[in-house]
Amino acid sequence: MKKNIFLALLMTAIAFGANAQKFRGLDKSPRDIAYFPDHFAHDRKEGEKALVKISYSRPFLNGREIFGKKEPYGKVWRLGADESTEIRFYEDATFGGKKVKAGTYSLFAIPNEKEWTIILSSDVDYWGAFKYKEANDVLRVTAPVKKADAPIENFSIVFEKVSDKSAKLFLGWETTIVEVPVSF
C-alpha cells in the first residue's frame, strides 16, 4: 500500500513538473511595428492590402547621448535594439530612389553626423548587427539628417503618406530624424 501511495505521489509530482513552463521576462526594448498604410492592422478595411511592414525594437534614450557616442558614427547599426530590424515589402518598391523586389530584408544603417547610409540586407533573423555581412547587401541609399524639435525618447519608425502608393519613411531618435522616400 505504501508503495502504491509513493508511486502515485511521484507520478503526480512528475506530471506537475512536466507542465511547468518558464516564460521570459519583458524585453527592455519593446517591439513595435510600422505599416504603410499607417496603422494598417488596426484600421484595415475590406480588400485593403499592406504595402510595407517594419518590425523593430524601441530602445529608450534614458538621458544618454546616442549618435556619435553609444552608436558610433561610421559603424553599422541595427536600427533599434535586440534582433535586427526587418522590413517586408509586399510588392516591388522603390526605396530611396532604388528598385527593390518584394520580400523580407534586415534594415541597417550607418549613422553619420550629416547623412546616414540605409542598408537592406538579405540576412534576416539575427541578433543585432554583430554578424552583418556587407556581401549580403541588397541595396544602400543615403539620407540626410534633420534635427528634431524636441528629443525623441524611444527610437521610432513611422510612415507618412504622400499618396496611396508612396510615403516618407521616418527614423527618429534622440534629436536625429532621417527620411527615406518609398513608393510602389
Stockholm file with secondary structure:
# STOCKHOLM 1.0

chainA/1-184         MKKNIFLALLMTAIAFGANAQKFRGLDKSPRDIAYFPDHFAHDRKEGEKALVKISYSRPFLNGREIFGKKEPYGKVWRLGADESTEIRFYEDATFGGKKVKAGTYSLFAIPNEKEWTIILSSDVDYWGAFKYKEANDVLRVTAPVKKADAPIENFSIVFEKVSDKSAKLFLGWETTIVEVPVSF
#=GR chainA/1-184 SS CHHHHHHHHHHHHHHHHHHCCCCCCCCSSCEEEEEESTTHHHHCCTTCCCSEEEEEECCBCTTCCTBTTTBCTTSCBCSSSSBCEEEEESSCEEETTEEECSEEEEEEEECCSSEEEEEEESCCSCBTTTTCCGGGEEEEEEEEEEEEEEEEEEEEEEEEEEETTEEEEEEEEEEEEEEEEEEC
#=GC SS_cons         CHHHHHHHHHHHHHHHHHHCCCCCCCCSSCEEEEEESTTHHHHCCTTCCCSEEEEEECCBCTTCCTBTTTBCTTSCBCSSSSBCEEEEESSCEEETTEEECSEEEEEEEECCSSEEEEEEESCCSCBTTTTCCGGGEEEEEEEEEEEEEEEEEEEEEEEEEEETTEEEEEEEEEEEEEEEEEEC
//
